[in-house]
């Protein structure tokens, strides 16, 4: 079995996917614009061959690399990247080389917010009001109808520019005066507690595995708070989130991860606010493994090769994450944290620069048997005093 893996610039946990594929006997062929000498060791060791292109934004170079691999190794069975940045590139390669998986026509629905929103709402998922903005008057009309706050985001999910919160007519006018020509979606902003539903589908699109995480109050920004970020897995998943996971089956995603973000509003509505057809970001895949005593990377490799998922999640633990910033207000040093919580800490270390806005500069992943024990440890790690000195690791 031959799989082409589009290697992102920032590897994060991607090397585990390739390693598990290689261990399952799959030939993994990498394409990327990073020098082979700079690939993570586990990634490099997992690849049968690596083809370096000048720029991963240049489709012609990737097309030639794919043609070379077909000439050298024969038929390609799958193309994957696990990156929203490359979802459209994956689809173009599958279309041009007739490779199994979502092709160009389907990619439009899965890589554009308003199209994906249409599919989810048709499946019974409630989402905030939204409109595609092609002209400034569209946004102003939407604001008059629904009020503030609003969220404006690129309609193309592969567009990595961040969503922007709009609180006043002045904010909206300022945004519209500088808005790029590409279509954007304007969405009614909703407040409440933020959850995620994270899972994996099989060859027929059915959801084979899912779990959920709790992030706490949704803030009107995407970066971490001044003194850090915390979130944790759920041992017991609310029925409303189970219904969101079940709705994903109607999308007919083939052997794909999904990551839904859902807000429970103050008036007890459950609204999906975003969705991507890729693994959850940052440390969440590792947290899934720790909380459930499983290997989601091996599970995906098994789905890809055998179209079955034999991993059995235990849900024995609450797995939490504490991300610390550059703030000088932390009471506890890294040594204090390891002395108090070391028996519960599954991993720790600095985050890549591309993740610091969302997950902090330094992160701790912890397991605990109960939510109360986990919360106590997270409180200890993130405890801050504005009068204290620098206690960051």
N, C-alpha and C positions, 0 to 999 in steps of 0.2 A: 504494500500500500504506500503510495506517494502523496505526501502533503506538503504544499508550499505554505510557509509561515512568513508573513510580512512583519519584519522585526521593527518595533517602534524605537524611536530615539531613546526614550526613557524606559528601561526594561521592567522595573518594579518586580512583580512576581511572574512575568511571562516565561522566564526560563523554566519554571516548574511545569508548565504545560508541555513544552517541548521535551523536557526530560522524561516525563511520564509517557509521552508518545513513543520516544525512542526505546524506552524500557519495554513497551508493548510490542516492539518489533516493527514499528512504522518508520519508514524512511522520511526524515524531516529535512526539507530543503528551504534554506532561509534567503530572504531578499531584504536588504536594508541599505541605508546610506551611511551607516556607521562603519568605520574601519574594522576589519576582522580582529585586529589587535586590541580593540576597545570593547569587544563583546564580553559580557559576563562569562566567566569560565564555564559554568554549568550550561549556559546557552550554547557556547561554542562547541562543547563536548557532545551536545545532543544533536547537532546538525550534521547530516551526511555531507553537505556542501553549502557554502555561503556565497552568494553573488552580491557584490557591492555595486550599487548604482550611485550616480552622482547626486540625485535628489529624489526622494520618495514622493514629491509632488509632481514629478515628471512621469506621466503614465507610459510614454514611449519606452523609457528605460526599463520600467517594470515589465512591460509587454515583452521586450527582448529577452529579459532574464527568464521569464516564464517559458518562452519558446526554446531557450537553451536547455532548460531542465527537461522539457518534454523530449527534445532531441536526444538528450543524454540518458534519461531514466525511463522514458516511456510515459504512458498515460498518467495524468495527475488526478487523484481522487477527490481532493478537497483543497480549498484555499481558505486560510484563516489568518486573523490578526489579533482578535480580542481587543481591538481599539476602534472607538467610534470614528477616529480620524480616517481610517482606511476602509470603512464599510462600503463606500461607493467604489473604491478601487477593487475590493474583493468581487463585487458584483460585476464590474466590467470584465475582469479576468474570467470569471465563470461564464459570462456570455460569449466572450470572444473565443474561448477555448473549449466551450461546451463541458464545463466542469459542474458536478453536482452541487446544488445549493441555491441560495437566493440570487437571481440574476437581475439585470437592469430594471425590468418592469417592476419587480417586487421591491427593489431597493428604494424606489421613489417613495413607497408607502412606509418603509422602515427607517428612512434617513431624513424625513421631513416632518417637523413637529405637527403641523396641521393634519397631514395625512395619517400619521400614527395616532393622533388624537381621534380622528374619525373612526379608525378601526377599533380603538378601545371603547369609545362611547357606544358604538354599535354592538359591542360585546357586553354592554351593561355597566361599564365603569363610569362613575361620575367624575367629571373634571370641571375646573373653573371655566367660566365663559372666556372665549378667545376669538380673535379675528386676525386674518392675514392682512398685513399693512403693506400696501403698494404705493400709497400716497399719504402725506401728512394728515389730510382731512379724515382719512379712515380712523387714525388713532384718536384724533380729537373727538370724533363722533362716538367712538367706543367709550372714551373717558366720560363724556357727558351722560351716557346711558348707564354705566356701571360704577362710576366714581373711582376714587383712589383708595389704596395704592394699586398700582399696576406693575406688571412685570413685562419687560420687552426683551425678546431673545431672537437670535437668528432662526429663521424657519428651518434651515439646513442643520440637522443635528451634528453633522460632521464639522460644522463651523465652530471652532473652539473659542470664539469670543464669548465673554461671560454675559449672563443675563443681567439686566439693569433694572433696579427698582425705581419706580417713578411715584413720587408722593404728592406733587402739586402740579398745577398747569404750567408753572414756570419750569419745573423739572422736565416736563414733557416737551415744551418748546425748545429747551436747550438740547435735549436728545435729538429731536427731529431736525434741528439745524445742522447737526453733525452726523446724522444717521447715514450709514453706507447705502449704496443703491440697491444692494441685495434685499430681497423680501424679509421682513421680520414678522414675528407673531406678537401681538399684544394680548396679555392675559390678565384677568382680574386677580390681583394679589389676595391671598387668603392667609389668615393667621391661625395658629394652633400648634399642636404637637406633631412633629415630623417622624415618620416611620419609613423604612424601606422594605420592599419585598424582593428577594434575590433568589434566582433559581436557574434551572437548566431544562431544556426541552430535548425530546428524542427525535428520531427520524420522521415520525408522523406529526410532529408539532405538539404532542401531548407533554405536559409538564411532568418530568420524572422526579424532580426534587425541588423544594423551595424552603426558605427560612425567612426570618424577619429580624429587623433591628430597630431600636428606638433611639432617636436623636434628641428628643426634648423639644422645647419651644422653637418654632421656626423663626429665625431672625430675618430682618429685611436686608440681608446681605449674604454673600456666599463664603466669606472668609471667616476664620476662627475669631472668637471673642478675644479681648485683651489678655485674659489670663488662661486661655486654652480652650480645648474642645473635649467633650466626652460623649460617648454613645456605647450601646451594648446590645447584644443579641437577646432574643426573647425565647425563653424555654417553652412558654405557652403562647401560641399564636392566635390572636383574636380572629373570630369568624369572618369579620369584614375583610381582613387582610387575606384570609384563605380564599375569599371570593375573588379578590383581585388577582391572585395567582392563577385561579382556575380560568379566569377570562383570557389569560395569555395563550391558552391552548387554541383559542379561536384565531390567533394571528398566524398560525401554521409556520412558526419558526422552526427550522430544521436544525437540530443539534446545536442550538445557540443558548448562551446565557442571556438573562434579562435582569434588569435593575429598575424597579419602579419606586418612585418616591410618592408617598401618600401622606396627606395632612388630615388629622382629625381636628375639625374646627371646634370652636367653643360651643356651638350649637349642635355638636355631635354628628356632623356630616363627615364622611370619609371621602376625600377628593384626591385623585391622582394628579400630581402637579408636574411630573416629568417621567420619561421612560427612555431607556436605551437598550439596544439589543447587543449587550456586551457584558462582561463580568463586572461586578461592583468594583468601585475604585479603591485605591490605597490598600490598607491592611485587611479589608473585609474578607477576601478569600481565605486568608490565613485564619481569621476569626471563625469562619464557618467550620474549618477543620478542627480547631481547638474546642469549640463549643459542642461539636457533634462527634468527636473522636472518629473522624473519617478523613479521607483524602479526596477533596473535590477535584484536584488536578488529575488524579488517576481515574476518577469517575468520568470526567469529560473525555479522557483518552479512550476509555472503554466504550463510551457512547459513540465516539467517532469511528472506532474500528469495528465494534461488534453490535452497535445499536442496542445496547442494554446497559443498565445501571444497577450494579450489584452492591454499591455502598449502602450501609444501613446506618442512618444517623441516630445517635443515642440521645441527643438533646439533654445530656446529663449536666451540662455546665452553662452558666452565664458567662459569656466572654465579653469583656469590655475594652475600650480604648481610651487612653488619656493622652492628649497631644498638648505639649507645652510650647509656649512661644518664647520670644526674646525678652519677655517681661522680667524685670528685676525684683518682682514682688513675691516670688515663691518662698515659702517658709522652709520647705525641706530640700535638702541637697539630693543628688543622685544616690549618694551613699546611704542617706537616711531611708530613701525609698527601697533600695535593695535590701537593707537590713530588716525593714518592717514587712515588705510585700514580696520579697524575692521568691518565696515558695509558691506564689501565685502568678508570677510574671512569666509569660510564655516567650516573649521576645521584647526587645527594646533597642532603640538606636535612633540616629538622626534620619530625618526624611530627606528625600531628594528635593532640590530647590523647586521642582515643578509641582510638588505636593504641599509645600509649606503653607500656602494660603488656605488650603482646605483641611489640612491635618496637623498643622503646627510644625515647629522646627524639630522637636524630639518627641518620639512616641513610645508609649508602653502598652503592650497587649497583655491582659490579665484574664485568668480563669478563676471562677469561684463556684461553689456548690449552690449558693443562694444569691438572689438579688441583693439582699441586705449586706452580705459580706462583700460583694463586689462594689456596691456604692460606698462602703466605708473605705475601701482601698482607693477608689477613684477620688474621694474627698481628700484623702491623705496626700495623694500625689499632686493635686491641683490647688491645695490650700495656699492662699496668698495673703500677704499683708503689705499694704502700700508703703509701710515704713521700713520694710526689711531690705537687705542687700540682695545682690544677684545670687540666686540659688539654682539657676538653670544648669543642666548637665554640661 
